[in-house]
Each structure stands twice: as structure tokens, then as C-alpha cells.
Amino acid sequence: MDVLRFFVLVGVLVVVHELGHFLVARLFGVKVLTFSLGFGPALLVHRGRETTYQLALLPLGGFVRMLEAERPDKDAPPLSEREAARAFDRQPRLVRLAIALGGPVMNLLLAVVLLFVVYLPRASVELPPDIGTVVPGSPADGLLHPGDRVVAVDGVPVTTYGEVHERVTASPGKRLVLTVLRLVDQPKLHEERIELGLIPRPVLTEQGTVGRLGIGALAPAACIGVPDPSSPAYRAGLRTFDLVTHVGGIATPRFSDLERKLRDNPGVAVPVRYLRPRVIPVGALPVGDALPLLEMAAYEASIAVVAPEVPPTGTSGGGLTRAGIESSDLYVSSVPTGSSEWLAGLRPGDRLRSVDGVSIPAFVTLIEDLGAQASRTRLLEWTRDGRPMTGLFRLRHEEWIDVTGRRLERDTFPSQHFVPTMPVTLIDQPVRLRSAASRALAESGHAIRFIAVSTLRILGGQAPLRSLAGPISLYDAAGRAGARGLDEYLWVMAVISINLGLLNLLPIPTLDAGHLLFLGAETVLRRPLSLRVRDAAGLVGLLLLAFVMIVAVRNDLQRLESVTAPVPSD
């Protein structure tokens, strides 16, 4: 089955690419002699009125051969003036440029179409444009509130959270005016329309610099952190990662509900119902200290009576702080054994405080800031049961092969936090086709930028040649994606189609963009390059491509060897 998936993927990409050259050539009246899927001896041949269509033995590629006046067929009669006018090398430069770019452009268009097909079923429902959470210390902190509904960005109406996210992501460092609807309870409950100016924070990601306001669509559940053992909450029996469900008999599903319920408490004891996760190892082997195959958490219900400290005279509010309760956002729920932060002393349940003396406002901010200076050794500060602790750590460097066969790498902070979120009622997408098309274009743009940057890094020596993947990785990617379902298969086909299109835009003589070099030389010299020079350049380009293919195949074999190597036994 994997063989069929591989040949279908390669066949579709090659046919579409060569069809781009073919259609543009026919559009301008250029005579196409051969349309071939594959190289080498022909297996199937169909002779049309003036074009021979063939399926060749080696399927990893294809070609469109056009009539050339300077290089006519030896067995064909001399070209008439009418035939010579249809030759590729007699066309104006812009026509030859359009024919050369027809293949890569078709590959990029194919990627958009495939992603549109993938996203169309998903575009029927979307998240509403409501603010579920606001990150402390972010550009939105103090301006946007959980529960706000965004109805316009810079005067342009929005109907889904995805539209808000797209506008913010595309505007790093640029001021945006968000129009929001907000429920206000003073003097009575009513809805206000408010305009707010915010500047998204520029954040460097794998896709480039993007904008972040520090908002999220999902509201955090009332999962708590209890930092101080002397606090009323701790003395009442509450612990970090407890999930509060009711306060005083009133449901508090969201953390904001819990905050609101305790905000003005004057120090009166209230019953707090909560759920506590209890870890249950599953599949543990009865051999020494063997680790379990899986861990699950079951919630146990309980109740505590909490009396926040009495507020100072003349003040009110802040009942959550006076009770010694905060969000679980900055509490570490898991620390991989052997990781840099584990060796520094960090353990599950610890509360993160600062990195290099700079306070951490939120876990997501920590991850974003650490990624900007990945290679440095950092000083981490945290507390455990209220006691301050410090340690040095570095991000963990990871390398892996993605579904398209590319070797990727990143520096990560492997420790995790635990902030469960509330489910959201999805809304019908009012503009389904536009939404799917927008997502397809955006995803194609991200892939193009990522692949272009990766290619430039390899050419500039900033990324190793072992990042190159060859036909074996392509075969593996097609098989794995096909096994996961049609959507995954089409997504991989789209990414590889973008790869193929951009590859042919490299200025190598035997590739499509090689014609750009020749056309540029023609423009400068004001005459075509000689056939001898073009043949020599083509030979150099062929040798370069052969070298790249050898390196890619070698990388594939090394990856295959690392996967299939036997594990030594004691």
C-alpha cells in the first residue's frame, strides 16, 4: 500500500508541474513535442496530433520537450518559417519566462487547492470571537477582559476567533484597534461597545516574526495553585492543582468565576468543593522499580472550609489573594527525569518565579522568551512550599524528521504546566468557503516562508547538509501520512508540492529557474548565450543536482540505519 501511496503522490506532483509548462507553452502557441511522466525508456506511449504523451520507466520526475529552432530533431525535415516561429527559443523573453515559471507556479497553486480541500470540512464551525483568557504582563493585560467579544479589528468586522488571531499574528509591532462588546454590571447589567488600541508583541517563531496580544479563546478552569503553607487555603486542606467546582454552593467552573466569588469576601468562612487529581499507574510491570507503561489521573471529590484573611480597614476585594490562592499556570506539573531543569533541582509542584532575575508573568511568556535566546545557560528561580530555590539550566536541543521527510530542530523547555480549559460552544461559520480559502492561503504562506528560510540556511552554511531528505524519506512520509488518513496525506502532498515548486526556483541551469539565468544573461549581453555555453552550464547544473541527490540518499540511508539498528542487550 505504501508503494501505491508513494507513486500516486509523486505522479500527481510531477503531472501538475509539467502540466504548468505544457499549458503555458500551448497558450502562447509553442509546439510541445513530448510530455513525459518519468525518465528513461517509455513504457506507455500515446501519439497525439503534435505531442507524444508517455509514461517512462523512472517515475521520479518528468519533462516537457518543446520544439527548438537551434536544436531541431536530426531525423525531422528542416523547419519551415511557420514552424520555426513556434519554437521555444524564438519566443520573446517574457514568454520564455512565463513558460519556465509555469511548473513552479502550478505546484504552489496545487498546494493551495489541496489545503483548501483539507480545511473546507473544518470550516463549517469555528470558535466564537470571545476572549477566554488574558495573559498577565501581555499587551492585552488590563485592557481586554475575559468574556469580551471582539466584533471588529481596525474597523473590519470579525465573526470568529480565527479571524482575530490572523489579524493579530500578521501585525507584530503595529497598532490595532479592537472593537469589543463587554458586559458591565454597574449601575446595572448592560453591554457596552468599547474601542481599544493595542500593539501586538513581536515574537520570533519557526514561521518568522508574528504578533501576540496575550489572549486566548479558551477560558482556564478553576485549577488553583497554593504557594504558601501558612495561607488560609493551605490550612483548610487545599493544594496545588486542585480543581475548585463550587464556592458557597455556587458553581465556579472558570477561574474567573472563582476569582469573582471570593473577590469581596470580608473574611467569612465559606465551603469550597473541589476535585483532586490522584495519579494511577497503569500497566506497571512487577519487575523491580520498572516504570508504568502509562499514568492516569482520577479526580477525587472533597470539601474544605476557607476563610480569607480580613481585608485591611477601608479596603475590599482581593479575596483570592487573601485566601492564598492563585492560578496553577506557573506551577510545574511534570519535569522530565534527566532534563537540565531536573538536574538543577526543579520538581513537579514547584512554582516558577523568574529567569535571570526577570519575573515570569505567565508560562506562555516564559516559553516565548526562552526561544529568543536558546543557547544560553539561564538562572531559574522558583519556590517550593514557599521556600525560594535557584538553579542553572539550558534548553533541550531536539532534532526530528517531520512527515515530509525534512530534518527539523528546535530548543525546548520540556517541563510542563497544568491549566485545564473550559469547553466552548462552536458557532456556524457564516463564510465557509472564504474561511477555508483564507486558511489555505495562510498555511501555504507559512510553509513557503519556512521552506525558503530553511533552504537559504542550508545554502548559507547555517544548517547542515544532513537536513536534506531524499526519495526514501519521501516514500516513508507518503506511507505514514496515508496511514493517518486522507487529510494528512493531502496536507503532506501540499507541503511537498511547495518544496518542489521552490526547488525549481533555485538558480541552477537544469532547473526551471536556470532559464532565468540565461534570460538575465541575454538581457545584459543583448544576445542569446551560445549553445555551447548553455550545454556547459547544464552539465554543471546536472553535476550539482547529482551531488545533492547523493547527499540526500546518504542521509536517508543513515536515518534508516539509525531506526533499524538493533538495541544492545545486557
ZAMARGU-4260 file (C-alpha; in steps of 0.2 Angstrom, whole numbers, plus 5000, padded with zeros to 4 digits):
<rodrens>
0) 5000/5000/5000 | 5014/5012/5004 | 5021/5009/4986 | 5005/5015/4979 | 5004/5030/4990
5) 5021/5035/4985 | 5018/5033/4966 | 5002/5042/4967 | 5010/5057/4977 | 5025/5058/4965
10) 5014/5056/4950 | 5002/5070/4955 | 5015/5082/4959 | 5025/5078/4943 | 5010/5079/4931
15) 5004/5095/4939 | 5022/5103/4937 | 5024/5098/4919 | 5006/5102/4915 | 5010/5120/4920
20) 5024/5121/4907 | 5013/5112/4895 | 4998/5124/4897 | 5008/5140/4896 | 5018/5134/4881
25) 5001/5130/4872 | 4994/5146/4877 | 5007/5156/4868 | 5007/5144/4853 | 5024/5135/4857
30) 5024/5117/4849 | 5026/5104/4863 | 5035/5088/4856 | 5034/5077/4871 | 5025/5076/4888
35) 5033/5063/4899 | 5029/5057/4916 | 5046/5049/4922 | 5063/5047/4913 | 5071/5033/4903
40) 5063/5021/4892 | 5045/5023/4888 | 5033/5010/4895 | 5017/5018/4888 | 5016/5030/4873
45) 5001/5039/4865 | 5004/5050/4850 | 4993/5065/4849 | 4991/5077/4834 | 5008/5085/4838
50) 5013/5079/4855 | 5019/5062/4861 | 5012/5058/4879 | 5022/5044/4888 | 5025/5035/4904
55) 5043/5031/4907 | 5052/5019/4917 | 5059/5030/4931 | 5045/5039/4939 | 5054/5052/4950
60) 5052/5067/4939 | 5046/5071/4921 | 5049/5083/4907 | 5040/5093/4893 | 5051/5094/4877
65) 5047/5109/4866 | 5052/5112/4848 | 5069/5122/4847 | 5075/5130/4831 | 5093/5130/4836
70) 5092/5112/4841 | 5080/5103/4829 | 5077/5084/4828 | 5090/5076/4817 | 5078/5065/4809
75) 5065/5078/4806 | 5064/5089/4790 | 5071/5107/4790 | 5059/5118/4799 | 5048/5130/4789
80) 5047/5148/4794 | 5030/5145/4801 | 5036/5130/4812 | 5052/5140/4817 | 5040/5154/4824
85) 5033/5141/4836 | 5050/5136/4843 | 5053/5139/4861 | 5070/5148/4858 | 5061/5160/4845
90) 5049/5167/4858 | 5051/5184/4867 | 5060/5183/4884 | 5044/5186/4894 | 5035/5172/4885
95) 5050/5160/4889 | 5050/5167/4907 | 5031/5163/4909 | 5034/5145/4902 | 5048/5142/4913
100) 5039/5148/4929 | 5023/5138/4924 | 5028/5122/4933 | 5033/5130/4950 | 5018/5141/4950
105) 5006/5126/4946 | 5014/5117/4961 | 5011/5132/4973 | 4993/5133/4966 | 4991/5114/4969
110) 4996/5116/4987 | 4983/5130/4990 | 4970/5119/4982 | 4974/5104/4992 | 4974/5113/5008
115) 4958/5121/5004 | 4951/5103/5002 | 4958/5099/5019 | 4951/5114/5028 | 4934/5115/5020
120) 4926/5102/5031 | 4934/5110/5046 | 4927/5127/5041 | 4909/5123/5045 | 4911/5128/5063
125) 4923/5140/5072 | 4927/5147/5089 | 4917/5162/5093 | 4927/5179/5094 | 4927/5179/5113
130) 4941/5182/5124 | 4943/5167/5136 | 4960/5172/5144 | 4972/5186/5146 | 4990/5183/5149
135) 4997/5194/5164 | 5010/5206/5158 | 5005/5205/5140 | 4999/5219/5128 | 4981/5215/5132
140) 4983/5214/5151 | 4972/5227/5159 | 4963/5232/5143 | 4954/5216/5137 | 4944/5206/5149
145) 4939/5188/5149 | 4922/5187/5142 | 4924/5202/5130 | 4918/5198/5112 | 4928/5206/5098
150) 4917/5212/5084 | 4929/5222/5073 | 4948/5224/5071 | 4953/5241/5063 | 4935/5243/5058
155) 4934/5227/5049 | 4920/5216/5056 | 4926/5199/5063 | 4914/5184/5066 | 4926/5171/5073
160) 4941/5170/5084 | 4952/5163/5070 | 4949/5180/5061 | 4955/5189/5076 | 4970/5178/5078
165) 4975/5180/5059 | 4975/5199/5061 | 4985/5199/5077 | 4998/5187/5070 | 5000/5197/5054
170) 5003/5213/5064 | 5019/5212/5075 | 5023/5229/5082 | 5008/5238/5073 | 4994/5246/5082
175) 4977/5238/5080 | 4960/5245/5086 | 4949/5231/5093 | 4931/5235/5095 | 4924/5224/5109
180) 4907/5221/5117 | 4908/5220/5136 | 4896/5215/5149 | 4896/5228/5163 | 4887/5226/5180
185) 4887/5244/5186 | 4875/5253/5188 | 4865/5238/5181 | 4870/5224/5170 | 4872/5230/5152
190) 4883/5228/5137 | 4895/5242/5132 | 4904/5244/5115 | 4922/5249/5118 | 4937/5253/5106
195) 4954/5248/5112 | 4971/5252/5104 | 4984/5238/5106 | 5001/5234/5099 | 5004/5215/5097
200) 5021/5210/5104 | 5033/5203/5091 | 5038/5185/5094 | 5050/5175/5084 | 5044/5158/5079
205) 5048/5145/5066 | 5037/5154/5054 | 5046/5171/5057 | 5041/5186/5067 | 5022/5186/5072
210) 5011/5196/5083 | 5005/5191/5100 | 4992/5201/5111 | 4992/5188/5125 | 4974/5182/5123
215) 4967/5165/5121 | 4950/5158/5115 | 4948/5146/5129 | 4944/5151/5147 | 4955/5142/5161
220) 4946/5131/5173 | 4947/5135/5192 | 4963/5125/5194 | 4972/5133/5208 | 4990/5135/5215
225) 4993/5136/5234 | 5010/5144/5236 | 5011/5147/5255 | 5009/5133/5268 | 5004/5146/5280
230) 4989/5153/5270 | 4971/5150/5274 | 4969/5139/5259 | 4983/5128/5263 | 4977/5126/5281
235) 4960/5122/5275 | 4967/5107/5265 | 4968/5114/5248 | 4983/5110/5237 | 4991/5115/5221
240) 4981/5108/5205 | 4965/5106/5215 | 4950/5109/5203 | 4938/5120/5213 | 4920/5117/5207
245) 4909/5127/5220 | 4911/5140/5232 | 4897/5143/5245 | 4886/5131/5234 | 4888/5142/5219
250) 4896/5134/5204 | 4913/5141/5199 | 4918/5132/5183 | 4930/5145/5177 | 4945/5153/5186
255) 4937/5170/5184 | 4921/5163/5192 | 4931/5158/5207 | 4940/5175/5207 | 4924/5184/5207
260) 4916/5173/5220 | 4929/5177/5233 | 4934/5195/5227 | 4924/5204/5240 | 4924/5191/5254
265) 4926/5200/5271 | 4935/5186/5279 | 4919/5175/5281 | 4922/5156/5280 | 4914/5148/5265
270) 4913/5129/5260 | 4924/5125/5244 | 4921/5110/5235 | 4935/5103/5224 | 4942/5089/5214
275) 4959/5082/5217 | 4969/5073/5204 | 4976/5056/5210 | 4989/5048/5199 | 4985/5030/5195
280) 4999/5020/5186 | 4993/5008/5173 | 5002/4993/5166 | 5016/4993/5179 | 5027/4978/5177
285) 5031/4968/5193 | 5050/4969/5190 | 5060/4979/5202 | 5057/4998/5200 | 5051/4997/5182
290) 5041/5012/5177 | 5022/5010/5172 | 5018/5010/5154 | 5005/5024/5157 | 4999/5035/5170
295) 4981/5041/5173 | 4974/5054/5184 | 4957/5051/5193 | 4948/5065/5202 | 4943/5063/5220
300) 4929/5075/5226 | 4931/5083/5243 | 4927/5099/5253 | 4936/5112/5263 | 4931/5127/5273
305) 4941/5143/5268 | 4941/5159/5277 | 4951/5173/5268 | 4961/5185/5279 | 4951/5200/5284
310) 4955/5214/5272 | 4963/5230/5279 | 4952/5243/5285 | 4944/5254/5271 | 4948/5241/5258
315) 4939/5227/5249 | 4942/5215/5235 | 4957/5203/5233 | 4949/5189/5242 | 4958/5176/5231
320) 4975/5183/5236 | 4969/5184/5255 | 4964/5166/5254 | 4982/5161/5247 | 4975/5155/5230
325) 4981/5159/5213 | 4981/5151/5195 | 4990/5135/5193 | 4998/5142/5177 | 5016/5144/5184
330) 5016/5128/5193 | 5026/5114/5185 | 5016/5098/5183 | 5030/5087/5175 | 5049/5088/5174
335) 5057/5075/5163 | 5070/5065/5173 | 5087/5069/5167 | 5082/5086/5159 | 5093/5101/5163
340) 5080/5109/5174 | 5078/5092/5183 | 5097/5092/5186 | 5095/5110/5193 | 5083/5104/5206
345) 5066/5108/5199 | 5052/5096/5203 | 5033/5094/5200 | 5023/5106/5211 | 5036/5120/5211
350) 5031/5137/5207 | 5041/5146/5194 | 5047/5164/5199 | 5060/5172/5187 | 5073/5168/5174
355) 5089/5178/5175 | 5081/5189/5188 | 5066/5194/5177 | 5049/5189/5184 | 5039/5177/5174
360) 5021/5184/5171 | 5014/5168/5163 | 5020/5151/5157 | 5017/5155/5138 | 5028/5171/5140
365) 5042/5160/5148 | 5042/5149/5133 | 5042/5163/5120 | 5056/5172/5129 | 5067/5157/5131
370) 5066/5153/5112 | 5073/5170/5108 | 5090/5166/5117 | 5090/5147/5116 | 5109/5143/5118
375) 5112/5152/5134 | 5114/5145/5151 | 5100/5153/5162 | 5097/5156/5180 | 5080/5149/5185
380) 5071/5154/5202 | 5057/5145/5209 | 5048/5141/5226 | 5044/5125/5234 | 5031/5126/5249
385) 5036/5145/5250 | 5055/5142/5251 | 5065/5150/5237 | 5076/5139/5226 | 5088/5143/5211
390) 5097/5133/5198 | 5106/5134/5181 | 5098/5126/5166 | 5099/5126/5147 | 5085/5122/5134
395) 5085/5104/5127 | 5090/5103/5109 | 5079/5092/5099 | 5080/5085/5081 | 5067/5075/5072
400) 5061/5071/5054 | 5044/5078/5050 | 5030/5070/5040 | 5038/5077/5024 | 5055/5069/5027
405) 5063/5086/5032 | 5075/5086/5047 | 5070/5099/5059 | 5077/5105/5076 | 5072/5116/5090
410) 5077/5121/5108 | 5063/5117/5120 | 5059/5119/5139 | 5052/5101/5141 | 5044/5104/5158
415) 5025/5106/5158 | 5012/5115/5167 | 4994/5110/5170 | 4980/5123/5166 | 4964/5114/5160
420) 4952/5124/5150 | 4933/5125/5148 | 4924/5118/5133 | 4917/5131/5121 | 4901/5131/5111
425) 4907/5132/5092 | 4897/5143/5080 | 4892/5140/5062 | 4905/5148/5050 | 4895/5161/5040
430) 4908/5162/5026 | 4914/5144/5025 | 4922/5145/5008 | 4931/5161/5012 | 4937/5154/5028
435) 4944/5138/5020 | 4952/5148/5007 | 4959/5160/5019 | 4967/5146/5030 | 4973/5138/5014
440) 4982/5153/5008 | 4989/5157/5026 | 4996/5139/5028 | 5003/5140/5011 | 5012/5156/5015
445) 5019/5149/5031 | 5025/5134/5023 | 5033/5144/5009 | 5042/5155/5021 | 5048/5141/5032
450) 5055/5131/5017 | 5063/5146/5009 | 5071/5151/5026 | 5077/5133/5028 | 5084/5132/5011
455) 5093/5148/5012 | 5101/5142/5029 | 5107/5126/5020 | 5114/5137/5006 | 5122/5149/5018
460) 5130/5135/5028 | 5120/5139/5044 | 5111/5122/5043 | 5120/5105/5040 | 5118/5096/5024
465) 5111/5081/5034 | 5095/5092/5034 | 5092/5086/5016 | 5080/5072/5013 | 5079/5061/4998
470) 5067/5048/4990 | 5067/5036/5004 | 5061/5049/5016 | 5048/5054/5003 | 5042/5036/5002
475) 5041/5035/5021 | 5032/5052/5023 | 5019/5046/5010 | 5016/5030/5018 | 5015/5037/5036
480) 5003/5051/5030 | 4992/5039/5020 | 4990/5028/5035 | 4984/5043/5046 | 4970/5047/5034
485) 4966/5057/5018 | 4968/5074/5026 | 4985/5070/5032 | 4990/5063/5015 | 4984/5079/5006
490) 4992/5090/5018 | 5009/5081/5015 | 5006/5082/4997 | 5003/5100/4998 | 5019/5103/5008
495) 5030/5093/4996 | 5022/5102/4981 | 5028/5118/4989 | 5045/5110/4991 | 5045/5105/4973
500) 5040/5122/4967 | 5053/5132/4977 | 5066/5119/4972 | 5064/5123/4954 | 5066/5142/4958
505) 5084/5139/4963 | 5096/5147/4950 | 5103/5130/4944 | 5104/5128/4925 | 5095/5112/4924
510) 5080/5118/4934 | 5067/5129/4929 | 5075/5145/4936 | 5090/5141/4926 | 5081/5149/4911
515) 5080/5165/4922 | 5099/5164/4922 | 5100/5163/4903 | 5087/5176/4901 | 5096/5188/4913
520) 5112/5185/4903 | 5103/5188/4887 | 5097/5205/4894 | 5114/5210/4899 | 5123/5204/4884
525) 5109/5209/4872 | 5111/5192/4863 | 5107/5174/4867 | 5120/5164/4875 | 5129/5151/4863
530) 5123/5133/4863 | 5140/5128/4869 | 5139/5139/4885 | 5121/5133/4889 | 5126/5115/4887
535) 5141/5118/4898 | 5131/5127/4911 | 5118/5112/4910 | 5132/5100/4913 | 5137/5109/4929
540) 5119/5110/4935 | 5117/5092/4932 | 5133/5088/4942 | 5127/5099/4956 | 5110/5091/4957
545) 5118/5073/4956 | 5129/5079/4971 | 5113/5085/4981 | 5104/5068/4977 | 5119/5058/4983
550) 5119/5068/4999 | 5100/5066/5001 | 5101/5047/4998 | 5115/5045/5010 | 5105/5055/5023
555) 5090/5044/5020 | 5101/5028/5022 | 5109/5034/5038 | 5091/5038/5046 | 5085/5021/5040
560) 5101/5013/5048 | 5098/5023/5065 | 5080/5017/5065 | 5083/4998/5061 | 5099/4997/5072
565) 5097/4983/5085 | 5096/4988/5103 | 5111/4981/5113 | 5106/4969/5127 | 5114/4967/5144
</rodrens>
